[in-house]
């Protein structure tokens, strides 16, 4: 669930720091969720993760 939230905020153009403030977690934790989502979707960066999540209807 947090991975999807982080992907959603990344799609909205938010940085890890901004997303962390919104979700009241650390930027390090946001990066961990993003890395986990990227690994699960087999992509290498945030932009690809957001694009694939949109195509899959996840966000």
Predicted model as a PDB file, atoms N, CA, C, CB and O in Angstrom, pLDDT in the B-factor column:
MODEL        1                                                                  
ATOM      1  N   UNK A   1       0.810  -1.192   0.000  1.00 93.00           N  
ATOM      2  CA  UNK A   1       0.000   0.000   0.000  1.00 93.00           C  
ATOM      3  C   UNK A   1       0.860   1.266   0.000  1.00 93.00           C  
ATOM      4  CB  UNK A   1      -0.925  -0.007   1.194  1.00 93.00           C  
ATOM      5  O   UNK A   1       0.599   2.189  -0.771  1.00 93.00           O  
ATOM      6  N   UNK A   2       1.871   1.314   0.849  1.00 96.00           N  
ATOM      7  CA  UNK A   2       2.741   2.497   0.891  1.00 96.00           C  
ATOM      8  C   UNK A   2       3.516   2.654  -0.415  1.00 96.00           C  
ATOM      9  CB  UNK A   2       3.719   2.403   2.075  1.00 96.00           C  
ATOM     10  O   UNK A   2       3.795   3.772  -0.847  1.00 96.00           O  
ATOM     11  N   UNK A   3       3.861   1.533  -1.037  1.00 97.00           N  
ATOM     12  CA  UNK A   3       4.550   1.611  -2.325  1.00 97.00           C  
ATOM     13  C   UNK A   3       3.677   2.336  -3.339  1.00 97.00           C  
ATOM     14  CB  UNK A   3       4.914   0.202  -2.839  1.00 97.00           C  
ATOM     15  O   UNK A   3       4.160   3.178  -4.097  1.00 97.00           O  
ATOM     16  N   UNK A   4       2.397   2.007  -3.347  1.00 97.00           N  
ATOM     17  CA  UNK A   4       1.456   2.636  -4.283  1.00 97.00           C  
ATOM     18  C   UNK A   4       1.298   4.118  -3.948  1.00 97.00           C  
ATOM     19  CB  UNK A   4       0.076   1.923  -4.242  1.00 97.00           C  
ATOM     20  O   UNK A   4       1.242   4.956  -4.848  1.00 97.00           O  
ATOM     21  N   UNK A   5       1.227   4.440  -2.665  1.00 98.00           N  
ATOM     22  CA  UNK A   5       1.130   5.852  -2.267  1.00 98.00           C  
ATOM     23  C   UNK A   5       2.362   6.625  -2.727  1.00 98.00           C  
ATOM     24  CB  UNK A   5       0.967   5.976  -0.735  1.00 98.00           C  
ATOM     25  O   UNK A   5       2.247   7.735  -3.249  1.00 98.00           O  
ATOM     26  N   UNK A   6       3.531   6.040  -2.534  1.00 98.00           N  
ATOM     27  CA  UNK A   6       4.773   6.701  -2.949  1.00 98.00           C  
ATOM     28  C   UNK A   6       4.821   6.864  -4.462  1.00 98.00           C  
ATOM     29  CB  UNK A   6       5.996   5.906  -2.467  1.00 98.00           C  
ATOM     30  O   UNK A   6       5.246   7.907  -4.959  1.00 98.00           O  
ATOM     31  N   UNK A   7       4.392   5.850  -5.195  1.00 98.00           N  
ATOM     32  CA  UNK A   7       4.340   5.956  -6.653  1.00 98.00           C  
ATOM     33  C   UNK A   7       3.373   7.057  -7.082  1.00 98.00           C  
ATOM     34  CB  UNK A   7       3.925   4.613  -7.275  1.00 98.00           C  
ATOM     35  O   UNK A   7       3.651   7.806  -8.018  1.00 98.00           O  
ATOM     36  N   UNK A   8       2.254   7.148  -6.402  1.00 98.00           N  
ATOM     37  CA  UNK A   8       1.277   8.187  -6.719  1.00 98.00           C  
ATOM     38  C   UNK A   8       1.833   9.583  -6.516  1.00 98.00           C  
ATOM     39  CB  UNK A   8       0.039   8.009  -5.877  1.00 98.00           C  
ATOM     40  O   UNK A   8       1.628  10.465  -7.351  1.00 98.00           O  
ATOM     41  N   UNK A   9       2.532   9.788  -5.415  1.00 98.00           N  
ATOM     42  CA  UNK A   9       3.117  11.104  -5.174  1.00 98.00           C  
ATOM     43  C   UNK A   9       4.261  11.384  -6.142  1.00 98.00           C  
ATOM     44  CB  UNK A   9       3.614  11.209  -3.732  1.00 98.00           C  
ATOM     45  O   UNK A   9       4.460  12.528  -6.550  1.00 98.00           O  
ATOM     46  N   UNK A  10       5.012  10.350  -6.512  1.00 98.00           N  
ATOM     47  CA  UNK A  10       6.074  10.531  -7.513  1.00 98.00           C  
ATOM     48  C   UNK A  10       5.454  10.940  -8.850  1.00 98.00           C  
ATOM     49  CB  UNK A  10       6.914   9.223  -7.677  1.00 98.00           C  
ATOM     50  O   UNK A  10       6.000  11.785  -9.560  1.00 98.00           O  
ATOM     51  N   UNK A  11       4.318  10.340  -9.187  1.00 97.00           N  
ATOM     52  CA  UNK A  11       3.617  10.689 -10.423  1.00 97.00           C  
ATOM     53  C   UNK A  11       3.140  12.140 -10.386  1.00 97.00           C  
ATOM     54  CB  UNK A  11       2.423   9.744 -10.650  1.00 97.00           C  
ATOM     55  O   UNK A  11       3.034  12.795 -11.423  1.00 97.00           O  
ATOM     56  N   UNK A  12       2.857  12.629  -9.191  1.00 97.00           N  
ATOM     57  CA  UNK A  12       2.418  14.018  -9.032  1.00 97.00           C  
ATOM     58  C   UNK A  12       3.603  14.989  -9.016  1.00 97.00           C  
ATOM     59  CB  UNK A  12       1.606  14.169  -7.744  1.00 97.00           C  
ATOM     60  O   UNK A  12       3.422  16.199  -8.879  1.00 97.00           O  
ATOM     61  N   UNK A  13       4.814  14.443  -9.157  1.00 97.00           N  
ATOM     62  CA  UNK A  13       6.003  15.285  -9.237  1.00 97.00           C  
ATOM     63  C   UNK A  13       6.673  15.581  -7.908  1.00 97.00           C  
ATOM     64  CB  UNK A  13       5.650  16.555  -9.878  1.00 97.00           C  
ATOM     65  O   UNK A  13       7.538  16.454  -7.829  1.00 97.00           O  
ATOM     66  N   UNK A  14       6.287  14.870  -6.872  1.00 98.00           N  
ATOM     67  CA  UNK A  14       6.867  15.112  -5.548  1.00 98.00           C  
ATOM     68  C   UNK A  14       8.199  14.378  -5.397  1.00 98.00           C  
ATOM     69  CB  UNK A  14       5.889  14.671  -4.442  1.00 98.00           C  
ATOM     70  O   UNK A  14       8.375  13.269  -5.901  1.00 98.00           O  
ATOM     71  N   UNK A  15       9.125  15.017  -4.697  1.00 97.00           N  
ATOM     72  CA  UNK A  15      10.416  14.394  -4.406  1.00 97.00           C  
ATOM     73  C   UNK A  15      10.253  13.449  -3.213  1.00 97.00           C  
ATOM     74  CB  UNK A  15      11.511  15.477  -4.116  1.00 97.00           C  
ATOM     75  O   UNK A  15       9.195  13.394  -2.585  1.00 97.00           O  
ATOM     76  N   UNK A  16      11.306  12.720  -2.921  1.00 98.00           N  
ATOM     77  CA  UNK A  16      11.272  11.833  -1.752  1.00 98.00           C  
ATOM     78  C   UNK A  16      11.060  12.645  -0.478  1.00 98.00           C  
ATOM     79  CB  UNK A  16      12.579  11.011  -1.651  1.00 98.00           C  
ATOM     80  O   UNK A  16      10.315  12.234   0.411  1.00 98.00           O  
ATOM     81  N   UNK A  17      11.712  13.786  -0.398  1.00 98.00           N  
ATOM     82  CA  UNK A  17      11.587  14.640   0.786  1.00 98.00           C  
ATOM     83  C   UNK A  17      10.147  15.142   0.937  1.00 98.00           C  
ATOM     84  CB  UNK A  17      12.565  15.836   0.698  1.00 98.00           C  
ATOM     85  O   UNK A  17       9.591  15.116   2.035  1.00 98.00           O  
ATOM     86  N   UNK A  18       9.549  15.596  -0.163  1.00 98.00           N  
ATOM     87  CA  UNK A  18       8.170  16.095  -0.123  1.00 98.00           C  
ATOM     88  C   UNK A  18       7.185  14.974   0.214  1.00 98.00           C  
ATOM     89  CB  UNK A  18       7.796  16.736  -1.469  1.00 98.00           C  
ATOM     90  O   UNK A  18       6.266  15.160   1.011  1.00 98.00           O  
ATOM     91  N   UNK A  19       7.390  13.814  -0.402  1.00 98.00           N  
ATOM     92  CA  UNK A  19       6.525  12.664  -0.135  1.00 98.00           C  
ATOM     93  C   UNK A  19       6.629  12.250   1.325  1.00 98.00           C  
ATOM     94  CB  UNK A  19       6.893  11.482  -1.051  1.00 98.00           C  
ATOM     95  O   UNK A  19       5.628  11.920   1.961  1.00 98.00           O  
ATOM     96  N   UNK A  20       7.845  12.271   1.847  1.00 98.00           N  
ATOM     97  CA  UNK A  20       8.059  11.912   3.254  1.00 98.00           C  
ATOM     98  C   UNK A  20       7.293  12.846   4.176  1.00 98.00           C  
ATOM     99  CB  UNK A  20       9.553  11.947   3.598  1.00 98.00           C  
ATOM    100  O   UNK A  20       6.688  12.402   5.153  1.00 98.00           O  
ATOM    101  N   UNK A  21       7.316  14.126   3.873  1.00 98.00           N  
ATOM    102  CA  UNK A  21       6.594  15.097   4.705  1.00 98.00           C  
ATOM    103  C   UNK A  21       5.088  14.853   4.633  1.00 98.00           C  
ATOM    104  CB  UNK A  21       6.921  16.542   4.262  1.00 98.00           C  
ATOM    105  O   UNK A  21       4.394  14.929   5.647  1.00 98.00           O  
ATOM    106  N   UNK A  22       4.591  14.562   3.441  1.00 98.00           N  
ATOM    107  CA  UNK A  22       3.158  14.317   3.263  1.00 98.00           C  
ATOM    108  C   UNK A  22       2.718  13.071   4.026  1.00 98.00           C  
ATOM    109  CB  UNK A  22       2.820  14.170   1.771  1.00 98.00           C  
ATOM    110  O   UNK A  22       1.689  13.083   4.702  1.00 98.00           O  
ATOM    111  N   UNK A  23       3.501  11.992   3.916  1.00 98.00           N  
ATOM    112  CA  UNK A  23       3.137  10.719   4.532  1.00 98.00           C  
ATOM    113  C   UNK A  23       3.621  10.589   5.978  1.00 98.00           C  
ATOM    114  CB  UNK A  23       3.694   9.587   3.713  1.00 98.00           C  
ATOM    115  O   UNK A  23       3.328   9.602   6.653  1.00 98.00           O  
ATOM    116  N   UNK A  24       4.358  11.588   6.438  1.00 98.00           N  
ATOM    117  CA  UNK A  24       4.920  11.598   7.791  1.00 98.00           C  
ATOM    118  C   UNK A  24       5.806  10.381   8.064  1.00 98.00           C  
ATOM    119  CB  UNK A  24       3.799  11.653   8.815  1.00 98.00           C  
ATOM    120  O   UNK A  24       5.695   9.714   9.092  1.00 98.00           O  
ATOM    121  N   UNK A  25       6.691  10.125   7.095  1.00 98.00           N  
ATOM    122  CA  UNK A  25       7.714   9.088   7.233  1.00 98.00           C  
ATOM    123  C   UNK A  25       9.033   9.703   6.778  1.00 98.00           C  
ATOM    124  CB  UNK A  25       7.357   7.788   6.395  1.00 98.00           C  
ATOM    125  O   UNK A  25       9.043  10.844   6.315  1.00 98.00           O  
ATOM    126  N   UNK A  26      10.136   8.986   6.896  1.00 98.00           N  
ATOM    127  CA  UNK A  26      11.422   9.552   6.487  1.00 98.00           C  
ATOM    128  C   UNK A  26      11.618   9.407   4.976  1.00 98.00           C  
ATOM    129  CB  UNK A  26      12.579   8.866   7.245  1.00 98.00           C  
ATOM    130  O   UNK A  26      11.017   8.546   4.333  1.00 98.00           O  
ATOM    131  N   UNK A  27      12.470  10.267   4.432  1.00 98.00           N  
ATOM    132  CA  UNK A  27      12.802  10.195   3.007  1.00 98.00           C  
ATOM    133  C   UNK A  27      13.482   8.864   2.694  1.00 98.00           C  
ATOM    134  CB  UNK A  27      13.716  11.379   2.596  1.00 98.00           C  
ATOM    135  O   UNK A  27      13.305   8.304   1.612  1.00 98.00           O  
ATOM    136  N   UNK A  28      14.258   8.368   3.648  1.00 98.00           N  
ATOM    137  CA  UNK A  28      14.920   7.075   3.483  1.00 98.00           C  
ATOM    138  C   UNK A  28      13.880   5.961   3.302  1.00 98.00           C  
ATOM    139  CB  UNK A  28      15.829   6.772   4.703  1.00 98.00           C  
ATOM    140  O   UNK A  28      14.056   5.068   2.472  1.00 98.00           O  
ATOM    141  N   UNK A  29      12.811   6.021   4.073  1.00 98.00           N  
ATOM    142  CA  UNK A  29      11.740   5.030   3.972  1.00 98.00           C  
ATOM    143  C   UNK A  29      11.030   5.149   2.627  1.00 98.00           C  
ATOM    144  CB  UNK A  29      10.732   5.201   5.126  1.00 98.00           C  
ATOM    145  O   UNK A  29      10.706   4.138   2.004  1.00 98.00           O  
ATOM    146  N   UNK A  30      10.788   6.375   2.180  1.00 98.00           N  
ATOM    147  CA  UNK A  30      10.171   6.591   0.861  1.00 98.00           C  
ATOM    148  C   UNK A  30      11.035   5.957  -0.219  1.00 98.00           C  
ATOM    149  CB  UNK A  30       9.975   8.108   0.576  1.00 98.00           C  
ATOM    150  O   UNK A  30      10.526   5.270  -1.104  1.00 98.00           O  
ATOM    151  N   UNK A  31      12.340   6.186  -0.147  1.00 98.00           N  
ATOM    152  CA  UNK A  31      13.250   5.604  -1.138  1.00 98.00           C  
ATOM    153  C   UNK A  31      13.207   4.084  -1.093  1.00 98.00           C  
ATOM    154  CB  UNK A  31      14.682   6.094  -0.905  1.00 98.00           C  
ATOM    155  O   UNK A  31      13.289   3.428  -2.131  1.00 98.00           O  
ATOM    156  N   UNK A  32      13.080   3.525   0.096  1.00 98.00           N  
ATOM    157  CA  UNK A  32      12.975   2.069   0.230  1.00 98.00           C  
ATOM    158  C   UNK A  32      11.716   1.531  -0.426  1.00 98.00           C  
ATOM    159  CB  UNK A  32      12.998   1.672   1.698  1.00 98.00           C  
ATOM    160  O   UNK A  32      11.759   0.509  -1.112  1.00 98.00           O  
ATOM    161  N   UNK A  33      10.584   2.219  -0.219  1.00 98.00           N  
ATOM    162  CA  UNK A  33       9.335   1.812  -0.860  1.00 98.00           C  
ATOM    163  C   UNK A  33       9.437   1.931  -2.377  1.00 98.00           C  
ATOM    164  CB  UNK A  33       8.165   2.658  -0.342  1.00 98.00           C  
ATOM    165  O   UNK A  33       8.940   1.072  -3.106  1.00 98.00           O  
ATOM    166  N   UNK A  34      10.077   2.988  -2.848  1.00 98.00           N  
ATOM    167  CA  UNK A  34      10.230   3.170  -4.294  1.00 98.00           C  
ATOM    168  C   UNK A  34      11.126   2.075  -4.881  1.00 98.00           C  
ATOM    169  CB  UNK A  34      10.816   4.567  -4.605  1.00 98.00           C  
ATOM    170  O   UNK A  34      10.828   1.538  -5.948  1.00 98.00           O  
ATOM    171  N   UNK A  35      12.204   1.748  -4.202  1.00 98.00           N  
ATOM    172  CA  UNK A  35      13.097   0.693  -4.683  1.00 98.00           C  
ATOM    173  C   UNK A  35      12.376  -0.643  -4.717  1.00 98.00           C  
ATOM    174  CB  UNK A  35      14.347   0.596  -3.799  1.00 98.00           C  
ATOM    175  O   UNK A  35      12.556  -1.425  -5.650  1.00 98.00           O  
ATOM    176  N   UNK A  36      11.568  -0.905  -3.712  1.00 98.00           N  
ATOM    177  CA  UNK A  36      10.796  -2.142  -3.665  1.00 98.00           C  
ATOM    178  C   UNK A  36       9.810  -2.205  -4.836  1.00 98.00           C  
ATOM    179  CB  UNK A  36      10.044  -2.256  -2.323  1.00 98.00           C  
ATOM    180  O   UNK A  36       9.683  -3.237  -5.495  1.00 98.00           O  
ATOM    181  N   UNK A  37       9.124  -1.104  -5.084  1.00 97.00           N  
ATOM    182  CA  UNK A  37       8.170  -1.050  -6.203  1.00 97.00           C  
ATOM    183  C   UNK A  37       8.891  -1.222  -7.532  1.00 97.00           C  
ATOM    184  CB  UNK A  37       7.392   0.282  -6.193  1.00 97.00           C  
ATOM    185  O   UNK A  37       8.405  -1.925  -8.417  1.00 97.00           O  
ATOM    186  N   UNK A  38      10.048  -0.584  -7.675  1.00 98.00           N  
ATOM    187  CA  UNK A  38      10.812  -0.700  -8.927  1.00 98.00           C  
ATOM    188  C   UNK A  38      11.276  -2.136  -9.150  1.00 98.00           C  
ATOM    189  CB  UNK A  38      12.028   0.250  -8.909  1.00 98.00           C  
ATOM    190  O   UNK A  38      11.241  -2.635 -10.275  1.00 98.00           O  
ATOM    191  N   UNK A  39      11.704  -2.790  -8.095  1.00 98.00           N  
ATOM    192  CA  UNK A  39      12.152  -4.182  -8.196  1.00 98.00           C  
ATOM    193  C   UNK A  39      10.980  -5.083  -8.610  1.00 98.00           C  
ATOM    194  CB  UNK A  39      12.757  -4.664  -6.844  1.00 98.00           C  
ATOM    195  O   UNK A  39      11.132  -5.944  -9.477  1.00 98.00           O  
ATOM    196  N   UNK A  40       9.817  -4.880  -7.990  1.00 97.00           N  
ATOM    197  CA  UNK A  40       8.645  -5.699  -8.303  1.00 97.00           C  
ATOM    198  C   UNK A  40       8.168  -5.508  -9.734  1.00 97.00           C  
ATOM    199  CB  UNK A  40       7.519  -5.379  -7.349  1.00 97.00           C  
ATOM    200  O   UNK A  40       7.665  -6.444 -10.354  1.00 97.00           O  
ATOM    201  N   UNK A  41       8.325  -4.289 -10.262  1.00 97.00           N  
ATOM    202  CA  UNK A  41       7.872  -4.012 -11.629  1.00 97.00           C  
ATOM    203  C   UNK A  41       8.976  -4.202 -12.658  1.00 97.00           C  
ATOM    204  CB  UNK A  41       7.336  -2.601 -11.721  1.00 97.00           C  
ATOM    205  O   UNK A  41       8.761  -4.013 -13.855  1.00 97.00           O  
ATOM    206  N   UNK A  42      10.157  -4.577 -12.184  1.00 97.00           N  
ATOM    207  CA  UNK A  42      11.300  -4.835 -13.067  1.00 97.00           C  
ATOM    208  C   UNK A  42      11.662  -3.625 -13.915  1.00 97.00           C  
ATOM    209  CB  UNK A  42      11.003  -6.014 -13.969  1.00 97.00           C  
ATOM    210  O   UNK A  42      11.790  -3.719 -15.136  1.00 97.00           O  
ATOM    211  N   UNK A  43      11.826  -2.489 -13.248  1.00 98.00           N  
ATOM    212  CA  UNK A  43      12.260  -1.259 -13.909  1.00 98.00           C  
ATOM    213  C   UNK A  43      13.482  -0.721 -13.176  1.00 98.00           C  
ATOM    214  CB  UNK A  43      11.112  -0.195 -13.942  1.00 98.00           C  
ATOM    215  O   UNK A  43      13.803  -1.177 -12.079  1.00 98.00           O  
ATOM    216  N   UNK A  44      14.165   0.251 -13.781  1.00 97.00           N  
ATOM    217  CA  UNK A  44      15.427   0.711 -13.193  1.00 97.00           C  
ATOM    218  C   UNK A  44      15.395   2.120 -12.622  1.00 97.00           C  
ATOM    219  CB  UNK A  44      16.490   0.641 -14.212  1.00 97.00           C  
ATOM    220  O   UNK A  44      16.352   2.530 -11.966  1.00 97.00           O  
ATOM    221  N   UNK A  45      14.319   2.876 -12.853  1.00 97.00           N  
ATOM    222  CA  UNK A  45      14.257   4.215 -12.258  1.00 97.00           C  
ATOM    223  C   UNK A  45      12.820   4.626 -11.967  1.00 97.00           C  
ATOM    224  CB  UNK A  45      14.913   5.240 -13.183  1.00 97.00           C  
ATOM    225  O   UNK A  45      11.871   3.950 -12.364  1.00 97.00           O  
ATOM    226  N   UNK A  46      12.681   5.741 -11.269  1.00 97.00           N  
ATOM    227  CA  UNK A  46      11.359   6.212 -10.835  1.00 97.00           C  
ATOM    228  C   UNK A  46      10.444   6.523 -12.009  1.00 97.00           C  
ATOM    229  CB  UNK A  46      11.504   7.447  -9.965  1.00 97.00           C  
ATOM    230  O   UNK A  46       9.258   6.193 -11.986  1.00 97.00           O  
ATOM    231  N   UNK A  47      10.989   7.151 -13.018  1.00 97.00           N  
ATOM    232  CA  UNK A  47      10.162   7.526 -14.162  1.00 97.00           C  
ATOM    233  C   UNK A  47       9.551   6.288 -14.816  1.00 97.00           C  
ATOM    234  CB  UNK A  47      10.991   8.316 -15.188  1.00 97.00           C  
ATOM    235  O   UNK A  47       8.369   6.277 -15.158  1.00 97.00           O  
ATOM    236  N   UNK A  48      10.359   5.259 -14.984  1.00 98.00           N  
ATOM    237  CA  UNK A  48       9.847   4.005 -15.553  1.00 98.00           C  
ATOM    238  C   UNK A  48       8.819   3.377 -14.621  1.00 98.00           C  
ATOM    239  CB  UNK A  48      11.002   3.015 -15.816  1.00 98.00           C  
ATOM    240  O   UNK A  48       7.816   2.832 -15.082  1.00 98.00           O  
ATOM    241  N   UNK A  49       9.059   3.450 -13.315  1.00 98.00           N  
ATOM    242  CA  UNK A  49       8.130   2.868 -12.350  1.00 98.00           C  
ATOM    243  C   UNK A  49       6.775   3.565 -12.415  1.00 98.00           C  
ATOM    244  CB  UNK A  49       8.705   2.959 -10.931  1.00 98.00           C  
ATOM    245  O   UNK A  49       5.734   2.908 -12.405  1.00 98.00           O  
ATOM    246  N   UNK A  50       6.789   4.886 -12.481  1.00 98.00           N  
ATOM    247  CA  UNK A  50       5.539   5.641 -12.566  1.00 98.00           C  
ATOM    248  C   UNK A  50       4.813   5.319 -13.864  1.00 98.00           C  
ATOM    249  CB  UNK A  50       5.808   7.154 -12.467  1.00 98.00           C  
ATOM    250  O   UNK A  50       3.600   5.109 -13.862  1.00 98.00           O  
ATOM    251  N   UNK A  51       5.549   5.279 -14.974  1.00 98.00           N  
ATOM    252  CA  UNK A  51       4.933   4.989 -16.276  1.00 98.00           C  
ATOM    253  C   UNK A  51       4.329   3.590 -16.282  1.00 98.00           C  
ATOM    254  CB  UNK A  51       5.969   5.126 -17.414  1.00 98.00           C  
ATOM    255  O   UNK A  51       3.212   3.404 -16.764  1.00 98.00           O  
ATOM    256  N   UNK A  52       5.044   2.613 -15.759  1.00 98.00           N  
ATOM    257  CA  UNK A  52       4.535   1.239 -15.758  1.00 98.00           C  
ATOM    258  C   UNK A  52       3.334   1.108 -14.825  1.00 98.00           C  
ATOM    259  CB  UNK A  52       5.643   0.253 -15.338  1.00 98.00           C  
ATOM    260  O   UNK A  52       2.367   0.417 -15.149  1.00 98.00           O  
ATOM    261  N   UNK A  53       3.391   1.763 -13.679  1.00 97.00           N  
ATOM    262  CA  UNK A  53       2.271   1.725 -12.737  1.00 97.00           C  
ATOM    263  C   UNK A  53       1.019   2.337 -13.384  1.00 97.00           C  
ATOM    264  CB  UNK A  53       2.634   2.482 -11.425  1.00 97.00           C  
ATOM    265  O   UNK A  53      -0.089   1.839 -13.186  1.00 97.00           O  
ATOM    266  N   UNK A  54       1.195   3.396 -14.142  1.00 97.00           N  
ATOM    267  CA  UNK A  54       0.055   4.012 -14.858  1.00 97.00           C  
ATOM    268  C   UNK A  54      -0.493   3.056 -15.896  1.00 97.00           C  
ATOM    269  CB  UNK A  54       0.476   5.340 -15.534  1.00 97.00           C  
ATOM    270  O   UNK A  54      -1.706   2.874 -16.001  1.00 97.00           O  
ATOM    271  N   UNK A  55       0.398   2.444 -16.666  1.00 97.00           N  
ATOM    272  CA  UNK A  55      -0.047   1.493 -17.705  1.00 97.00           C  
ATOM    273  C   UNK A  55      -0.786   0.299 -17.110  1.00 97.00           C  
ATOM    274  CB  UNK A  55       1.152   0.997 -18.518  1.00 97.00           C  
ATOM    275  O   UNK A  55      -1.743  -0.206 -17.697  1.00 97.00           O  
ATOM    276  N   UNK A  56      -0.333  -0.146 -15.942  1.00 96.00           N  
ATOM    277  CA  UNK A  56      -0.959  -1.294 -15.289  1.00 96.00           C  
ATOM    278  C   UNK A  56      -2.223  -0.928 -14.510  1.00 96.00           C  
ATOM    279  CB  UNK A  56       0.029  -1.948 -14.360  1.00 96.00           C  
ATOM    280  O   UNK A  56      -2.937  -1.805 -14.024  1.00 96.00           O  
ATOM    281  N   UNK A  57      -2.486   0.356 -14.397  1.00 96.00           N  
ATOM    282  CA  UNK A  57      -3.657   0.808 -13.668  1.00 96.00           C  
ATOM    283  C   UNK A  57      -3.494   0.766 -12.160  1.00 96.00           C  
ATOM    284  CB  UNK A  57      -4.825  -0.010 -14.055  1.00 96.00           C  
ATOM    285  O   UNK A  57      -4.478   0.761 -11.420  1.00 96.00           O  
ATOM    286  N   UNK A  58      -2.265   0.737 -11.715  1.00 94.00           N  
ATOM    287  CA  UNK A  58      -1.979   0.685 -10.266  1.00 94.00           C  
ATOM    288  C   UNK A  58      -2.206   2.061  -9.638  1.00 94.00           C  
ATOM    289  CB  UNK A  58      -0.515   0.207 -10.005  1.00 94.00           C  
ATOM    290  O   UNK A  58      -2.684   2.177  -8.510  1.00 94.00           O  
ATOM    291  N   UNK A  59      -1.853   3.087 -10.390  1.00 94.00           N  
ATOM    292  CA  UNK A  59      -2.071   4.468  -9.899  1.00 94.00           C  
ATOM    293  C   UNK A  59      -2.878   5.235 -10.927  1.00 94.00           C  
ATOM    294  CB  UNK A  59      -0.712   5.199  -9.617  1.00 94.00           C  
ATOM    295  O   UNK A  59      -3.177   6.412 -10.724  1.00 94.00           O  
TER     296      UNK A  59                                                      
ENDMDL                                                                          
END                                                                             
